Amino acid sequence: QVHVVESGGGLVQPGGSLRLSCAASTNFFRSYNLGWYRQAPENQRELVADIRIDGSIYYGDPVKSLFTISRDNAKKMVYLQMNNLKPEDTAVYYCHARVASTNYWGQGTPVTVSS
């Protein structure tokens, strides 16, 4: 069982920035594809960004060029840098780890963008 724990969410004003962090408890961290998803109230969960084991990155349409995903294999961490946040970015952000067909999710960290 892999435990995935997010941190870094909170309240931020429009135009502000947040950095989300995610720790995954596995000795095989390098073998996991990692990603961030988000779910706003009454919406479906959607992909924010995904970073593969080879370092390739894919961003979901809503956040292209505004958010940056990165991973630190030595620290077993994945990050999401979010800049120029907008009210529509308000959601619970989930970290996701996947190896083969096995998926692990964190409990989520809430992000609220409001003045």
C-alpha positions in Angstrom: 0.0 0.0 0.0 1.3 3.4 -1.0 0.3 6.4 1.1 0.0 9.7 -0.9 -0.3 12.9 1.2 -0.8 16.4 -0.2 -0.1 19.7 1.4 0.1 23.4 0.6 -3.5 24.3 -0.2 -5.2 27.3 1.3 -6.8 30.6 0.6 -5.2 32.9 -2.0 -6.3 36.1 -3.7 -6.8 36.2 -7.5 -3.5 36.6 -9.2 -1.7 34.9 -6.3 0.4 31.8 -6.3 0.5 28.5 -4.4 2.8 25.5 -4.4 1.3 22.2 -3.7 3.4 19.3 -2.5 2.8 15.6 -2.5 4.7 12.8 -0.7 4.4 9.2 -1.7 5.6 6.5 0.7 7.2 4.0 -1.6 10.7 2.8 -2.2 9.9 2.5 -5.9 8.9 6.2 -6.4 10.9 6.4 -9.6 8.6 3.7 -11.1 5.5 5.7 -10.6 3.8 8.1 -13.0 2.5 11.0 -10.9 -0.2 13.6 -11.4 -2.4 16.3 -10.0 -6.1 16.3 -10.4 -8.7 18.7 -9.1 -12.4 18.6 -8.4 -14.6 21.7 -8.0 -18.0 21.4 -6.3 -20.5 19.8 -8.6 -17.8 19.1 -11.2 -16.1 15.9 -12.3 -12.5 15.3 -11.3 -10.2 16.6 -14.0 -6.5 16.2 -14.9 -4.4 19.2 -14.0 -0.9 17.9 -14.8 0.9 14.6 -15.2 4.6 13.7 -15.1 5.8 10.4 -16.2 8.7 8.2 -15.0 10.7 9.5 -18.0 10.1 13.1 -17.0 7.6 13.8 -19.8 4.8 16.2 -18.8 1.3 16.7 -19.9 -1.0 19.5 -18.8 -4.7 19.5 -18.8 -6.3 22.2 -21.0 -7.6 24.5 -18.3 -4.1 25.2 -16.9 -1.7 25.0 -19.7 1.2 27.4 -19.4 0.0 28.6 -16.0 0.9 25.7 -13.7 4.1 23.7 -13.5 4.5 20.2 -12.3 7.8 18.7 -11.1 9.1 15.7 -9.3 12.0 15.0 -7.0 12.7 11.3 -7.0 15.3 11.5 -4.3 12.8 13.1 -1.9 9.9 11.1 -3.2 7.9 14.3 -3.8 5.9 15.8 -6.6 5.0 19.5 -6.8 2.5 21.7 -8.5 3.5 25.4 -8.8 0.3 27.4 -9.5 0.7 31.0 -10.6 -1.8 33.7 -11.5 -4.6 31.8 -9.8 -8.2 32.6 -10.7 -11.4 32.0 -8.9 -12.2 29.1 -11.3 -9.1 27.3 -10.0 -10.9 26.8 -6.7 -11.1 23.1 -6.1 -9.8 20.2 -4.0 -6.5 19.2 -5.5 -5.6 15.5 -5.5 -2.3 13.8 -5.9 -2.2 10.6 -8.0 0.4 7.9 -8.3 0.1 5.1 -10.8 2.2 2.1 -11.6 0.9 -0.4 -14.2 -2.8 -0.6 -13.5 -2.6 0.3 -9.8 -3.7 3.8 -8.7 -3.2 5.6 -5.4 -4.9 8.8 -4.4 -4.3 11.3 -1.6 -7.1 12.8 0.5 -6.8 16.1 -1.3 -5.9 19.6 -0.3 -8.4 22.4 -0.8 -7.5 25.5 -2.8 -9.7 28.6 -2.6 -9.1 31.6 -4.8 -11.1 34.5 -3.6 -10.7 38.2 -2.7 
